[in-house]
Amino acid sequence: MTVIGEAGGMSKLLKLFTPLVNGVYLTILGFQLRGMFLEGMMGVSDTSITIQPRSVIFSFCSCCYYCFVYFDGRYQY
C-alpha cells in the first residue's frame, strides 16, 4: 500500500472504487453478516441451537429503542 501511494498509483486505484461499487460491496457484506447477527441476537451458538428467549426480548427491545431514538430525533423541528 505504501509503495502504491508513493508511486502515485492511488489516484488510479480510487477510480475503480466508485460509489456504486462501494454500495454493492456493502450490500453483499450486509447479506453475509445478517445470519451471524441474527444467530447472536437469538442466543444461538455452536454448542446450543435452542433460542434464548431472554436474548431475543432484549435484542428486540434494543432495536425498538434505537429506532425510536433515531426517528424521534430525526423528525423534530
C-alpha positions as a Markdown table, in Angstrom:
| # | Residue | x | y | z |
|---|---|---|---|---|
| 1 | Met | 0.0 | 0.0 | 0.0 |
| 2 | Thr | 2.8 | 2.4 | 0.8 |
| 3 | Val | 4.5 | 1.6 | -2.5 |
| 4 | Ile | 1.3 | 2.3 | -4.4 |
| 5 | Gly | 0.8 | 5.5 | -2.5 |
| 6 | Glu | 4.3 | 6.7 | -3.0 |
| 7 | Ala | 4.3 | 5.8 | -6.7 |
| 8 | Gly | 1.1 | 7.8 | -7.4 |
| 9 | Gly | -1.0 | 4.8 | -8.2 |
| 10 | Met | -3.6 | 5.5 | -5.6 |
| 11 | Ser | -5.5 | 8.0 | -7.7 |
| 12 | Lys | -5.8 | 5.4 | -10.5 |
| 13 | Leu | -6.9 | 2.8 | -7.9 |
| 14 | Leu | -9.5 | 5.1 | -6.5 |
| 15 | Lys | -11.2 | 5.5 | -9.9 |
| 16 | Leu | -12.1 | 1.8 | -9.7 |
| 17 | Phe | -14.0 | 2.2 | -6.4 |
| 18 | Thr | -16.9 | 4.3 | -7.4 |
| 19 | Pro | -19.9 | 4.9 | -5.1 |
| 20 | Leu | -21.8 | 2.2 | -7.0 |
| 21 | Val | -19.0 | -0.4 | -6.4 |
| 22 | Asn | -18.8 | 0.5 | -2.7 |
| 23 | Gly | -22.6 | 0.3 | -2.3 |
| 24 | Val | -22.8 | -3.1 | -3.9 |
| 25 | Tyr | -19.9 | -4.3 | -1.8 |
| 26 | Leu | -21.5 | -3.1 | 1.5 |
| 27 | Thr | -24.9 | -4.6 | 0.5 |
| 28 | Ile | -23.3 | -8.0 | -0.2 |
| 29 | Leu | -21.3 | -7.8 | 3.1 |
| 30 | Gly | -24.6 | -7.0 | 5.0 |
| 31 | Phe | -26.3 | -10.0 | 3.5 |
| 32 | Gln | -23.4 | -12.2 | 4.6 |
| 33 | Leu | -23.3 | -10.9 | 8.1 |
| 34 | Arg | -27.1 | -10.9 | 8.6 |
| 35 | Gly | -27.2 | -14.6 | 9.6 |
| 36 | Met | -24.5 | -14.3 | 12.1 |
| 37 | Phe | -26.1 | -11.2 | 13.7 |
| 38 | Leu | -29.5 | -12.9 | 13.9 |
| 39 | Glu | -28.0 | -16.0 | 15.5 |
| 40 | Gly | -26.2 | -13.9 | 18.0 |
| 41 | Met | -29.3 | -11.8 | 18.8 |
| 42 | Met | -31.3 | -15.0 | 19.4 |
| 43 | Gly | -28.6 | -16.6 | 21.6 |
| 44 | Val | -27.8 | -19.4 | 19.3 |
| 45 | Ser | -24.3 | -20.8 | 19.5 |
| 46 | Asp | -22.3 | -23.7 | 18.1 |
| 47 | Thr | -22.9 | -25.8 | 21.3 |
| 48 | Ser | -26.6 | -24.8 | 21.7 |
| 49 | Ile | -29.1 | -24.4 | 18.9 |
| 50 | Thr | -32.0 | -23.5 | 21.1 |
| 51 | Ile | -33.3 | -19.9 | 21.0 |
| 52 | Gln | -32.8 | -18.0 | 24.2 |
| 53 | Pro | -36.0 | -16.0 | 24.9 |
| 54 | Arg | -34.2 | -13.5 | 27.2 |
| 55 | Ser | -31.7 | -12.6 | 24.4 |
| 56 | Val | -34.5 | -12.3 | 21.8 |
| 57 | Ile | -36.5 | -10.0 | 24.1 |
| 58 | Phe | -33.5 | -7.9 | 24.9 |
| 59 | Ser | -32.4 | -7.6 | 21.3 |
| 60 | Phe | -35.9 | -6.7 | 20.1 |
| 61 | Cys | -36.2 | -4.0 | 22.8 |
| 62 | Ser | -32.8 | -2.6 | 21.9 |
| 63 | Cys | -33.7 | -2.4 | 18.2 |
| 64 | Cys | -37.1 | -0.7 | 19.1 |
| 65 | Tyr | -35.3 | 1.8 | 21.4 |
| 66 | Tyr | -32.7 | 2.6 | 18.7 |
| 67 | Cys | -35.4 | 3.1 | 16.0 |
| 68 | Phe | -37.4 | 5.3 | 18.4 |
| 69 | Val | -34.4 | 7.5 | 19.3 |
| 70 | Tyr | -33.3 | 7.7 | 15.6 |
| 71 | Phe | -36.7 | 8.6 | 14.1 |
| 72 | Asp | -37.7 | 10.9 | 17.0 |
| 73 | Gly | -34.5 | 12.9 | 16.8 |
| 74 | Arg | -34.6 | 13.0 | 13.0 |
| 75 | Tyr | -38.1 | 14.4 | 12.7 |
| 76 | Gln | -38.1 | 17.0 | 15.4 |
| 77 | Tyr | -38.4 | 20.6 | 14.2 |
